[in-house]
Amino acid sequence: MSKKIGSEAFSRRALLRTAVSAGAAALAAPAFAQSAVDELINARGRGTWDDQFDAQVSRTAVGTVSNTPILSPQSVPNIQVAIAQYQQIVSAGGWPMVNVSAQQRFKIGVTDSNVQTLRQRLMIVGDLPRSAGMSSSFDSYVDGALKRFQARHGLPADGVMGEYTIKAMNISADVRLQQLNTNLIRLQTFQGDLGRRHVMVNIPATYIEAVQDGQVALRHSAIVGRLSRPTHIINSKIYEVILNPYWTAPRSIIVKDIVPLMRKDPTYLTRNNIRLLDGKGGEVAPETIDWNAEKAPNLMFRQDPGKNNAMASTKINFYNPNNEYMHDTPEQGLFNKLMRFDSSGCVRVQNVRDLAVWLLSENPEWSRQHMESVIASRVNTPIKLTTEVPVYFSYITAWSAKDGVVQFRDDIYQMDGEQELALQTTNGQEKPVGSIGEEVLPQ
């Protein structure tokens, strides 16, 4: 008992000592804090107080994403509001050119006279609030505004003044106004009933929306046709999902890609599980073909399902005369590219299995678990949709799906009438032998 009492007394004395120490520290804190502030103020490299650093602003850009579909009843009135805004900007003289180079590496903490011009440019379109003030400092407010600008233009929101950010920023206000007017006409063609459930592929945005009951249910990055082999603009219906698809090489790819590869490596077809089939479905041995002949063999080149299949796990078919479709790809790293105009017309879909599950949601027997088990079996399995789903392959380079947020994309197919809007046309060059359009040819 005496040990317990002694222990309790010791604990109380220790607590009192701690409280006294804390009180003394609290009394000393203001003096210490003032000393720390004085030290900061007098530091030689502290910069200027108009740097306006703000941690929350620097971490996040103002939201630019909306659950409202690009093709919606609001799309026309929203872009009309944007047109009125840009008409006012043009009437007031537009915006200044930002004369910086990608090598200058503008980022938080940089002080440069050109930052004032950058601030003005971002304020005019509403990316930077006017309350941020004018300064030569690239502070967190400029960082957040630049990220918002980048997000609205389909660029990586990294806050870095890179090549494409500078090019997009220096497109004149009157050209952007013309782009908005051009896309108003395009959006007006989608004002009817698009269907309770539908899919929209926006080609220049390399972007897919699955829409249900007027809201975006899924978003997917996409890879679409390059300039020399564009994805066609079409309204159609998705009627089939194929798990573990065969891939049949188009004639152009047989001639341009596969035959030259076979001349270099006679084992190429066998290594990549590509079979030769005659008109009756009979298999033909590759070693019986003269690969140096003037003409490519008149045979079907069909790749078996599997990990190295050019369409990977999934193919989505819709009615069209161009032999185009949507599909998976074994080359998932391609979705990390800024410029995703790489195919011969077909559309690769990131996370395509999510889209397949959504498409098959009205086929009650096709749960996600069932679908994954079939994919794991490597057995070719075509599935007809119980209800066909409308799909719209559109070409929208400017829109506003959210109040005050105007989106622009590159005019990759040069359909907007201004050459400077096609910022990424260098990516439209033919690909070298060894790669193909719809898929990356297995090596």
HELIX and SHEET records of a PDB file:
HELIX    1   1 SER A    2  ASN A   42  1                                  41    
HELIX    2   2 TRP A   49  ASP A   51  5                                   3    
HELIX    3   3 ALA A   55  ARG A   59  1                                   5    
HELIX    4   4 SER A   75  SER A   91  1                                  17    
HELIX    5   5 ALA A  102  GLN A  104  5                                   3    
HELIX    6   6 ASN A  114  ILE A  124  1                                  11    
HELIX    7   7 ARG A  130  ALA A  132  5                                   3    
HELIX    8   8 SER A  140  ARG A  152  1                                  13    
HELIX    9   9 GLU A  163  MET A  169  1                                   7    
HELIX   10  10 ALA A  173  GLN A  188  1                                  16    
HELIX   11  11 ARG A  251  ILE A  253  1                                   3    
HELIX   12  12 ILE A  254  ILE A  258  3                                   5    
HELIX   13  13 VAL A  259  LYS A  264  1                                   6    
HELIX   14  14 TYR A  268  ARG A  271  1                                   4    
HELIX   15  15 PRO A  286  THR A  288  5                                   3    
HELIX   16  16 GLN A  332  ASN A  336  5                                   5    
HELIX   17  17 VAL A  352  LEU A  359  1                                   8    
HELIX   18  18 LEU A  360  GLU A  362  5                                   3    
HELIX   19  19 ARG A  368  SER A  377  1                                  10    
HELIX   20  20 GLN A  419  LEU A  421  5                                   3    
HELIX   21  21 THR A  425  GLY A  428  5                                   4    
SHEET    1   A 9 PHE A 341  SER A 343  0                                        
SHEET    2   A 9 GLN A 215  GLY A 225  1                                        
SHEET    3   A 9 TYR A 207  GLN A 212 -1                                        
SHEET    4   A 9 ARG A 197  ASN A 202 -1                                        
SHEET    5   A 9 THR A 381  SER A 394  1                                        
SHEET    6   A 9 ILE A 234  LEU A 243 -1                                        
SHEET    7   A 9 THR A 314  PHE A 318 -1                                        
SHEET    8   A 9 MET A 326  HIS A 327 -1                                        
SHEET    9   A 9 VAL A 347  VAL A 349  1                                        
SHEET    1   B 4 TRP A 247  THR A 248  0                                        
SHEET    2   B 4 MET A 300  GLN A 303 -1                                        
SHEET    3   B 4 ILE A 274  LEU A 277 -1                                        
SHEET    4   B 4 GLU A 283  VAL A 284 -1                                        
SHEET    1   C 2 ALA A 398  LYS A 402  0                                        
SHEET    2   C 2 VAL A 405  PHE A 408 -1                                        
END                                                                             
